[in-house]
Amino acid sequence: MDLERYLMPTSILDSDHEEIVAFASKVIKGNKASPVDKAVRLYYAVRDKIWYDPYYPFYLPEHYKASNVLKRGRGYCVPKASL
């Protein structure tokens, strides 16, 4: 089974966006951590550095786009999950 297609960027999960790559690289700080440790670090960075805003708009697809959430620094649970 080819799982690689599930790891590719999408229009919402734009993991190839330069600001997303820079954010992730800064959070991970090197390649010595295990994949689980990297995931945990990323989780805490989004949880603690992106403000939870229950009034964040949610009626357009771009409100869920990871790079937009990072740029705005806010979002509720679903947009934060895309980041």
LINBELMO-V846642 format. One record per backbone hydrogen bond with DSSP energy under -0.5 kcal/mol. NH is the residue of the N-H (numbers start at 1). CO is the residue of the C=O. E is the energy in kcal/mol with one decimal. If there is no record, write none. Layout:
nh->NH co->CO e->E
nh->NH co->CO e->E
This chain:
nh->3 co->1 e->-0.8
nh->6 co->3 e->-1.5
nh->7 co->4 e->-1.7
nh->8 co->5 e->-0.7
nh->10 co->13 e->-1.7
nh->14 co->12 e->-1.4
nh->15 co->13 e->-2.3
nh->17 co->14 e->-2.0
nh->21 co->17 e->-2.5
nh->22 co->18 e->-2.2
nh->23 co->19 e->-2.2
nh->24 co->20 e->-2.7
nh->25 co->21 e->-2.5
nh->26 co->22 e->-2.3
nh->27 co->23 e->-2.2
nh->28 co->24 e->-2.7
nh->29 co->25 e->-2.5
nh->38 co->34 e->-2.4
nh->39 co->35 e->-2.1
nh->40 co->36 e->-2.4
nh->41 co->37 e->-2.4
nh->42 co->38 e->-2.4
nh->43 co->39 e->-2.5
nh->44 co->40 e->-2.5
nh->45 co->41 e->-2.1
nh->46 co->42 e->-2.3
nh->47 co->43 e->-2.8
nh->48 co->44 e->-2.8
nh->49 co->45 e->-2.4
nh->50 co->46 e->-1.5
nh->51 co->49 e->-0.6
nh->51 co->73 e->-2.2
nh->53 co->51 e->-0.6
nh->53 co->75 e->-1.4
nh->56 co->53 e->-1.8
nh->63 co->60 e->-1.7
nh->64 co->61 e->-1.9
nh->66 co->12 e->-2.8
nh->68 co->65 e->-0.7
nh->69 co->65 e->-2.1
nh->70 co->66 e->-2.5
nh->71 co->67 e->-2.2
nh->72 co->68 e->-2.5
nh->73 co->69 e->-2.0
nh->74 co->69 e->-0.9
nh->75 co->51 e->-1.9
nh->80 co->76 e->-2.4
nh->81 co->77 e->-1.9
nh->82 co->78 e->-1.5
nh->83 co->79 e->-1.3
